[in-house]
Amino acid sequence: MTDQTNILSMKDAIQYLARLNKLQNEVVYVIECLDEDFRGEASRGLVDVYEALEKAAFPESADQQIRKVLEEAVEAINARDLILCNRRLQRIRRRLANEIAVLLGEKNPYAYCYYPLLSSDAEEPKQGFVRLSEKP
């Protein structure tokens, strides 16, 4: 019985990790398009990001946090502010990278105080200087 339960929980964790990775890949593609100044391709890529987010079925708090930042990115790209759009997408990508690292048991690549986990309640990163001794 316990082996079956472990297999099911492991399977769920692997599927969640795959969904996180898929979303991160879509976001990275849009960032690369923005870096190359391919605004039209980036706009089409944002549609793929939204589709990946729909298929991911994240918990409600994580989904809302991602959607909020994506909406800011869409507003920025519609205003032709590719730099701001890129920054918003970088925020999502870094938070996804931290989430993936935690699931894999690795060291987080980005500071939690600036890029909190999607599974946490923190929506916005801290602004300004943060002492290393402070806990997020």
Accessible surface in RSA format (square Angstrom, percent):
REM  Atomic radii and reference values for relative SASA: ProtOr
REM  Chains: A
REM  Algorithm: Lee & Richards
REM  Probe-radius: 1.40
REM  Slices: 20
REM RES _ NUM      All-atoms   Total-Side   Main-Chain    Non-polar    All polar
REM                ABS   REL    ABS   REL    ABS   REL    ABS   REL    ABS   REL
RES MET A   1   198.59 102.8 154.43 102.2  44.16 105.1 130.10 110.6  68.48  90.7
RES THR A   2   101.33  72.1  99.47 100.8   1.86   4.4  75.65 101.6  25.68  38.8
RES ASP A   3   104.38  73.1 102.64 102.2   1.74   4.1  28.55  67.2  75.83  75.6
RES GLN A   4   107.19  59.9 105.91  77.4   1.28   3.0  33.19  70.6  74.00  56.1
RES THR A   5    84.04  59.8  82.61  83.8   1.43   3.4  60.74  81.6  23.30  35.2
RES ASN A   6    87.82  60.6  86.38  83.5   1.44   3.5  20.46  49.2  67.36  65.1
RES ILE A   7   104.10  59.2 102.07  76.0   2.03   4.9 103.32  74.4   0.78   2.1
RES LEU A   8    97.48  54.3  97.28  69.6   0.20   0.5  97.28  68.3   0.20   0.5
RES SER A   9    63.68  53.8  54.00  72.1   9.68  22.3  43.94  93.6  19.74  27.7
RES MET A  10   122.74  63.6 116.86  77.3   5.89  14.0  87.84  74.7  34.90  46.2
RES LYS A  11   112.38  54.8 109.06  66.9   3.32   7.9  55.86  50.3  56.52  60.2
RES ASP A  12    88.90  62.3  84.46  84.1   4.44  10.5  27.88  65.6  61.03  60.9
RES ALA A  13    50.12  46.1  41.79  64.5   8.33  19.0  48.35  68.1   1.77   4.7
RES ILE A  14   104.16  59.3 103.00  76.7   1.16   2.8 103.53  74.6   0.63   1.7
RES GLN A  15    79.93  44.7  77.57  56.7   2.37   5.6  27.25  58.0  52.69  40.0
RES TYR A  16    39.36  18.4  39.36  22.4   0.00   0.0  34.92  26.2   4.45   5.5
RES LEU A  17    40.09  22.3  40.09  28.7   0.00   0.0  40.09  28.2   0.00   0.0
RES ALA A  18    57.56  52.9  46.31  71.5  11.25  25.6  53.47  75.3   4.09  10.8
RES ARG A  19    76.17  32.0  72.28  36.8   3.89   9.3  30.21  41.3  45.97  27.9
RES LEU A  20     0.00   0.0   0.00   0.0   0.00   0.0   0.00   0.0   0.00   0.0
RES ASN A  21    70.13  48.4  70.13  67.8   0.00   0.0   7.81  18.8  62.32  60.2
RES LYS A  22   106.17  51.8 103.70  63.6   2.46   5.9  69.95  63.0  36.21  38.6
RES LEU A  23     0.08   0.0   0.08   0.1   0.00   0.0   0.08   0.1   0.00   0.0
RES GLN A  24    27.18  15.2  27.18  19.9   0.00   0.0   3.59   7.6  23.59  17.9
RES ASN A  25    83.05  57.3  76.18  73.6   6.87  16.5  22.34  53.8  60.71  58.7
RES GLU A  26    27.97  16.1  27.12  20.5   0.85   2.0   2.05   4.0  25.93  21.2
RES VAL A  27     0.12   0.1   0.12   0.1   0.00   0.0   0.12   0.1   0.00   0.0
RES VAL A  28    45.90  30.2  45.88  41.5   0.03   0.1  45.90  39.9   0.00   0.0
RES TYR A  29    89.40  41.7  87.98  50.1   1.42   3.7  70.77  53.2  18.63  23.0
RES VAL A  30     0.04   0.0   0.04   0.0   0.00   0.0   0.04   0.0   0.00   0.0
RES ILE A  31     8.71   5.0   8.71   6.5   0.00   0.0   8.71   6.3   0.00   0.0
RES GLU A  32    94.71  54.4  93.09  70.4   1.62   3.8  35.95  69.5  58.76  48.0
RES CYS A  33     6.79   5.1   5.06   5.6   1.72   4.0   1.66   4.2   5.13   5.5
RES LEU A  34     9.98   5.6   0.62   0.4   9.36  23.5   0.62   0.4   9.36  25.2
RES ASP A  35    95.40  66.8  60.73  60.4  34.67  82.0  25.65  60.4  69.75  69.6
RES GLU A  36   111.74  64.2  96.47  73.0  15.28  36.4  24.38  47.2  87.37  71.3
RES ASP A  37   101.43  71.1  85.56  85.2  15.87  37.5  27.73  65.3  73.70  73.5
RES PHE A  38   113.77  56.9 108.18  67.0   5.58  14.5 113.77  69.0   0.00   0.0
RES ARG A  39    72.24  30.3  69.49  35.4   2.75   6.5  22.94  31.3  49.30  29.9
RES GLY A  40    36.03  44.4   0.00   N/A  36.03  44.4  27.34  75.0   8.69  19.5
RES GLU A  41    58.47  33.6  56.04  42.4   2.44   5.8  16.91  32.7  41.56  33.9
RES ALA A  42     0.00   0.0   0.00   0.0   0.00   0.0   0.00   0.0   0.00   0.0
RES SER A  43    41.43  35.0  35.59  47.5   5.84  13.5  30.84  65.7  10.59  14.8
RES ARG A  44   148.15  62.2 143.99  73.4   4.16   9.9  72.16  98.6  75.99  46.1
RES GLY A  45     1.49   1.8   0.00   N/A   1.49   1.8   1.13   3.1   0.36   0.8
RES LEU A  46     6.95   3.9   6.92   5.0   0.03   0.1   6.95   4.9   0.00   0.0
RES VAL A  47    84.45  55.6  82.97  75.1   1.48   3.6  84.27  73.2   0.18   0.5
RES ASP A  48    60.14  42.1  58.07  57.8   2.07   4.9   7.65  18.0  52.49  52.3
RES VAL A  49     0.49   0.3   0.49   0.4   0.00   0.0   0.49   0.4   0.00   0.0
RES TYR A  50    59.01  27.5  58.93  33.5   0.07   0.2  53.12  39.9   5.89   7.3
RES GLU A  51    88.96  51.1  86.84  65.7   2.13   5.1  33.02  63.9  55.95  45.7
RES ALA A  52     7.11   6.5   1.02   1.6   6.10  13.9   3.65   5.1   3.46   9.2
RES LEU A  53     1.51   0.8   0.00   0.0   1.51   3.8   0.00   0.0   1.51   4.1
RES GLU A  54   110.50  63.4  90.02  68.1  20.48  48.8  41.24  79.8  69.26  56.6
RES LYS A  55   163.10  79.6 137.91  84.6  25.20  60.0  94.56  85.1  68.54  73.0
RES ALA A  56     1.22   1.1   0.65   1.0   0.57   1.3   1.22   1.7   0.00   0.0
RES ALA A  57    78.94  72.6  50.82  78.4  28.12  64.0  63.35  89.2  15.59  41.3
RES PHE A  58    15.57   7.8   0.04   0.0  15.53  40.4   0.13   0.1  15.44  44.2
RES PRO A  59    76.98  56.1  64.11  58.4  12.86  46.8  76.64  63.3   0.34   2.1
RES GLU A  60   127.33  73.1 115.17  87.1  12.16  29.0  48.69  94.2  78.64  64.2
RES SER A  61    51.62  43.6  45.22  60.4   6.39  14.7  35.31  75.2  16.30  22.8
RES ALA A  62     1.05   1.0   1.05   1.6   0.00   0.0   1.05   1.5   0.00   0.0
RES ASP A  63    28.79  20.2  28.79  28.7   0.00   0.0   6.18  14.5  22.61  22.6
RES GLN A  64   103.42  57.8  97.58  71.3   5.84  13.9  36.09  76.8  67.34  51.1
RES GLN A  65     9.79   5.5   5.97   4.4   3.82   9.1   6.38  13.6   3.41   2.6
RES ILE A  66     2.19   1.2   0.90   0.7   1.29   3.1   2.19   1.6   0.00   0.0
RES ARG A  67    63.42  26.6  63.42  32.3   0.00   0.0  30.76  42.0  32.65  19.8
RES LYS A  68    85.38  41.7  81.79  50.2   3.59   8.5  58.83  52.9  26.55  28.3
RES VAL A  69     5.88   3.9   5.88   5.3   0.00   0.0   5.88   5.1   0.00   0.0
RES LEU A  70     0.00   0.0   0.00   0.0   0.00   0.0   0.00   0.0   0.00   0.0
RES GLU A  71    96.64  55.5  94.53  71.5   2.10   5.0  27.76  53.7  68.88  56.2
RES GLU A  72    52.02  29.9  48.98  37.1   3.04   7.2  27.71  53.6  24.30  19.8
RES ALA A  73     0.00   0.0   0.00   0.0   0.00   0.0   0.00   0.0   0.00   0.0
RES VAL A  74    43.31  28.5  43.31  39.2   0.00   0.0  43.31  37.6   0.00   0.0
RES GLU A  75   120.86  69.4 113.38  85.8   7.47  17.8  44.41  85.9  76.45  62.4
RES ALA A  76     4.05   3.7   0.03   0.0   4.03   9.2   3.75   5.3   0.30   0.8
RES ILE A  77     2.68   1.5   2.68   2.0   0.00   0.0   2.68   1.9   0.00   0.0
RES ASN A  78   100.32  69.2  78.29  75.7  22.03  53.0  25.15  60.5  75.17  72.7
RES ALA A  79    76.51  70.3  43.42  67.0  33.09  75.3  55.27  77.8  21.24  56.3
RES ARG A  80   164.42  69.0 143.49  73.1  20.92  49.8  53.79  73.5 110.62  67.0
RES ASP A  81    60.73  42.5  55.25  55.0   5.49  13.0  18.62  43.8  42.11  42.0
RES LEU A  82    33.31  18.6  29.53  21.1   3.78   9.5  29.65  20.8   3.66   9.9
RES ILE A  83   116.73  66.4 114.17  85.1   2.56   6.2 116.52  83.9   0.21   0.6
RES LEU A  84    57.66  32.1  57.11  40.9   0.55   1.4  57.35  40.3   0.31   0.8
RES CYS A  85     0.00   0.0   0.00   0.0   0.00   0.0   0.00   0.0   0.00   0.0
RES ASN A  86    25.70  17.7  25.70  24.8   0.00   0.0   6.56  15.8  19.14  18.5
RES ARG A  87   154.22  64.8 146.85  74.9   7.37  17.5  44.55  60.9 109.68  66.5
RES ARG A  88    55.25  23.2  55.25  28.2   0.00   0.0   0.13   0.2  55.12  33.4
RES LEU A  89     0.00   0.0   0.00   0.0   0.00   0.0   0.00   0.0   0.00   0.0
RES GLN A  90    40.49  22.6  40.49  29.6   0.00   0.0  15.20  32.4  25.28  19.2
RES ARG A  91    34.56  14.5  33.67  17.2   0.89   2.1   3.86   5.3  30.70  18.6
RES ILE A  92     3.89   2.2   2.45   1.8   1.44   3.5   3.85   2.8   0.05   0.1
RES ARG A  93    43.99  18.5  43.99  22.4   0.00   0.0   7.06   9.7  36.93  22.4
RES ARG A  94    69.31  29.1  69.31  35.3   0.00   0.0   0.85   1.2  68.45  41.5
RES ARG A  95     4.45   1.9   4.45   2.3   0.00   0.0   2.20   3.0   2.25   1.4
RES LEU A  96     0.00   0.0   0.00   0.0   0.00   0.0   0.00   0.0   0.00   0.0
RES ALA A  97    13.96  12.8   9.74  15.0   4.22   9.6  11.66  16.4   2.30   6.1
RES ASN A  98     0.00   0.0   0.00   0.0   0.00   0.0   0.00   0.0   0.00   0.0
RES GLU A  99     8.98   5.2   8.89   6.7   0.09   0.2   0.00   0.0   8.98   7.3
RES ILE A 100    23.81  13.6  23.81  17.7   0.00   0.0  23.81  17.1   0.00   0.0
RES ALA A 101     5.33   4.9   4.11   6.3   1.23   2.8   5.17   7.3   0.17   0.4
RES VAL A 102    64.47  42.4  50.40  45.6  14.07  33.9  52.98  46.0  11.49  31.2
RES LEU A 103    77.19  43.0  44.49  31.8  32.70  82.2  47.50  33.4  29.69  79.9
RES LEU A 104    92.06  51.3  62.96  45.0  29.10  73.1  67.34  47.3  24.72  66.5
RES GLY A 105    70.21  86.6   0.00   N/A  70.21  86.6  35.19  96.6  35.03  78.4
RES GLU A 106   108.64  62.4  89.58  67.8  19.06  45.4  35.76  69.2  72.87  59.5
RES LYS A 107   184.83  90.2 158.10  97.0  26.73  63.7 110.86  99.8  73.97  78.8
RES ASN A 108    37.21  25.7  27.47  26.5   9.74  23.5   0.00   0.0  37.21  36.0
RES PRO A 109    76.18  55.5  38.40  35.0  37.78 137.3  49.74  41.1  26.43 164.3
RES TYR A 110    57.40  26.8  52.32  29.8   5.08  13.2  36.01  27.1  21.39  26.4
RES ALA A 111    49.06  45.1  33.61  51.9  15.45  35.1  41.05  57.8   8.01  21.2
RES TYR A 112    67.77  31.6  63.36  36.1   4.41  11.5  55.55  41.7  12.23  15.1
RES CYS A 113    20.76  15.7  15.08  16.8   5.68  13.3   4.99  12.6  15.77  17.0
RES TYR A 114    72.67  33.9  72.62  41.3   0.05   0.1  58.65  44.1  14.02  17.3
RES TYR A 115    44.26  20.7  44.26  25.2   0.00   0.0  17.50  13.2  26.76  33.0
RES PRO A 116    10.80   7.9  10.09   9.2   0.72   2.6  10.80   8.9   0.00   0.0
RES LEU A 117    35.87  20.0  34.48  24.7   1.39   3.5  34.48  24.2   1.39   3.8
RES LEU A 118     2.72   1.5   2.72   1.9   0.00   0.0   2.72   1.9   0.00   0.0
RES SER A 119    73.98  62.5  43.20  57.7  30.78  70.9  36.68  78.1  37.30  52.3
RES SER A 120    39.06  33.0  29.99  40.0   9.07  20.9  38.91  82.9   0.14   0.2
RES ASP A 121   136.49  95.6 113.24 112.7  23.24  55.0  40.34  94.9  96.15  95.9
RES ALA A 122    48.08  44.2  34.21  52.8  13.87  31.6  44.98  63.3   3.10   8.2
RES GLU A 123    85.36  49.0  77.28  58.5   8.07  19.2  18.88  36.5  66.47  54.3
RES GLU A 124    82.99  47.6  65.17  49.3  17.82  42.4  49.43  95.6  33.56  27.4
RES PRO A 125    15.65  11.4   9.60   8.8   6.05  22.0  10.11   8.3   5.54  34.4
RES LYS A 126    83.26  40.6  74.76  45.9   8.50  20.2  66.99  60.3  16.28  17.3
RES GLN A 127   145.82  81.5 119.14  87.1  26.67  63.5  62.07 132.1  83.74  63.5
RES GLY A 128    53.68  66.2   0.00   N/A  53.68  66.2  42.09 115.5  11.59  26.0
RES PHE A 129   175.15  87.6 139.38  86.3  35.77  93.1 144.48  87.6  30.68  87.8
RES VAL A 130    20.73  13.6   9.13   8.3  11.61  28.0   9.47   8.2  11.26  30.5
RES ARG A 131   150.77  63.3 147.80  75.3   2.96   7.1  29.81  40.7 120.96  73.3
RES LEU A 132   185.28 103.2 153.82 110.0  31.47  79.1 157.46 110.6  27.82  74.9
RES SER A 133    99.14  83.8  64.45  86.0  34.69  79.9  58.63 124.9  40.50  56.7
RES GLU A 134    85.81  49.3  69.62  52.7  16.19  38.5  34.13  66.0  51.69  42.2
RES LYS A 135   181.37  88.5 159.87  98.1  21.50  51.2 103.40  93.1  77.96  83.0
RES PRO A 136   106.35  77.5  50.43  46.0  55.92 203.3  73.21  60.4  33.14 205.9
END  Absolute sums over single chains surface
CHAIN  1 A     8558.4       7355.9       1202.5       4745.8       3812.7
END  Absolute sums over all chains
TOTAL          8558.4       7355.9       1202.5       4745.8       3812.7
